[in-house]
Amino acid sequence: MTSATTSTKESPILTAAATASLTGQLALQGRQAALGLEWWAAEAGVALEISDDGGSASAAAATYGRWLDAGIDILLGPYGSGLVRGVAPLVTAAGAMLWNHGGSADDLAHPLVVPLPAPASTYFRGAVELAAHSGLEEIVLVVGRGSFAASVAAGAVAAATDIGLSVSEIPLAEARAITGAPPVGAVMVVGTFEEDVQFVGELGAEYPGLIVCVAAGLLEFGERLGPAAEGVVGPVQWIPEAVTPELGPSGTDFVRHYQATFGSPPGYVAAQAAAAGFLAAEAYRLGLGPDDVRRWRTSTLLGSFAVDKSWRQIGYTARTVRWQGGRQVLVPRRSK
């Protein structure tokens, strides 16, 4: 399945392409990423091709190989750390940059892989600080499979240790016992969206401690769990703000225009995809090479953009939200 988007405002001056999981396990987030890219392309006057990778790294790699041969100007990454990991070596070996909006596992930091998202190891930092501020002394990490989950967990352990909280880890596959007799502390879950939703639903709203999960950062989390989502905390890469960045629209403007186009508000997956488009297009317009991009300091609707010598995003960290009254509310950062 392939879709093409071109601006009606003027003739396209750039070509861009990305795969997205329009089907498969990551279809929820993949479709949101595709919409974010489509909105950016129409706004920026870019000829965009989106191809369904079905959640398959091999299928994605084959498609990017074809685009490399075709000389596409801008290659935007797929959604999901595993898919980015499968595509990046092919793209970078050809000397091209991959504008990564959909993979945040820490091991993805690599020359020519330009990261938009904050590293996964920062995802639970705000939640750990919230647990400490709330007087909780114990954190139980319920960890799913894969390097993304491992990155989130490692960051949480480091943050908890730094603050002085007790922290333990349980594999998600072995964590059913916690739903029957949970400790009074913070339970932090990092699995797939479906795994997070199921776990939080089974743990129940009556749990007396703090419930945190990665899936809570998606708007669909509240839609799926309804009242059971109340009070649950999660990380987001973006939340709408009125500040106008150097590249692209402000968060509030993006929400307004996106909703007018698609009929529903964007989540952070769409926002980070659109931000990657604006960043990549400006880099192309300015003729920036890899060394220039690594030294570049600018801002998008996500926030400040800056990478270090290892190509790790250091411009900002993930934000933390709590579900209150059926919507996400930003949790302020707290000092140690």
Secondary structure by P-SEA (a helix, b strand, c coil): cbbbbbbccccccbbbbbcccccccccaaaaaaaaaaaaaaaaaccbbbbbbccccaaaaaaaaaaaaaacccbbbbcccaaaaaacaaaaaaacccccccccccccccccccccccccccccaaaaaaaaaaacccbbbbbccccaaaaaaaaaaaaaaaaabbbbbbbcccccccccccccccbbbbbccaaaaaaaaaaaccccccbbbbcccccccccccccccccccccccccccccccccccccaaaaaaaaaaaccccccaaaaaaaaaaaaaaaaaaacccaaaaaaccccccccbbbbccccccccccbbbbbbcccbbbbbccccc
